[in-house]
Amino acid sequence: MGSLLVDNIGELVTNDGRGGDPLGVRRDAALLIEDGQVAWVGPARYPPAADRRIDAGGAAVLPGFVDSHAHLVFAGDRAAEFAARMAGEPYTGGGIRTTVGATRAASDDDLRAAVRRLRAEMLRQGTTTVEIKSGYGLTVADEARSLRIAAEFTEDTTFLGAHVVPAEYADRPDDYVGLVCGPMLAAAAPYARWVDVFCERGAFDVDHARAILACGQAAGLGVRVHANQLGPGPGVQLGVELGAASVDHCTHLSDADVDALAGSTTTEWLSGPPTNTVATLLPGAEFSTRSPYPDARRLLDAGVTVALATDCNPGSSYTSSMPFCVALAVREMRMTPAEAVWAATAGGAAALRRTDVGRLTPGSRADLVILDAPTYLHLAYRPGVPLIRQVLHNGVPR
Ligand SMILES: [Zn+2]
């Protein structure tokens, strides 16, 4: 496939942390790609020879977004529920069952086509890595096929059989937890890298969540938790206790929750295998449910590693746009543009415990975005504007 030089880059975000700048911004830079990986980064004045060349025209280039939390395997939509909510009805999470019904009724081909459409939509908006959860099947067969289809699109597949207790188990949640930990996990695990639980009032309590996550861990899966979205609760501390890669939502946190996350933090993930628990914030959910946003400043000031993701799903956050989440994080959660861009790239990689994406340094995957803008600041400064000029995924222009 030969080498490819991206040169005339006005502003290159590398996330290499050089000189104390987490974004590792370089001006007037060039970047060489070989075999789908970044082979060299340096000044545009001294570009190495290459077979082909892309002229960035002085624009900003950054790592492709890493969307570490998305629910893409589903059928139908819930636009009417959204409209009702905007007219004043509260969000309870109960609408998940509506999507479960539609998903069970869909064919494999229909589900696959739906994932393909959303994955393409994400790529156009600069997302080059995405985590995909199951969780709208909630039977042994439907969870397994959801993950089998998800695995056609990403390495980061997550078993979320514990999304909600399905209607047929409504009065016997213990039996459902038994199913999740037994035959459902056995059928899902071959296609899953992660296990996740919706630990929330109305979904799974802390004992059920602990049991399911422990079973998943025993089956070799890494842990992630939907925690503290709708109210205070035990999910965040459970996640930290179990060594979760990420606890997601983090909207309602106590001081003890923040302390637990901060205590889990190490900055060593840039150079070695990470061991901390990331707080993944999903501002699209607060936007779409008209709810108070998480306090990102409190987490950042405490030293917690923060990621941003879309939570793309048909009920509470039907956006696939990481630039939109960056803009929300800056405007509504008081993150600086630099913090938000880091969280949407390197932060997402940390939440997936990956060191090959979310950065543009020699050896990393050549996943990058060329903006129609001179600086990454425009992602928040010009919200809603299609600023993604070109996306390279594994070094290949898309
Ligand atoms: Zn979610």
Boltz pocket constraint, residues with backbone or C-beta under 6 A from the ligand:
constraints:
  - pocket:
      binder: B
      contacts: [[A, 69], [A, 71], [A, 226], [A, 311], [A, 313]]
      max_distance: 6.0
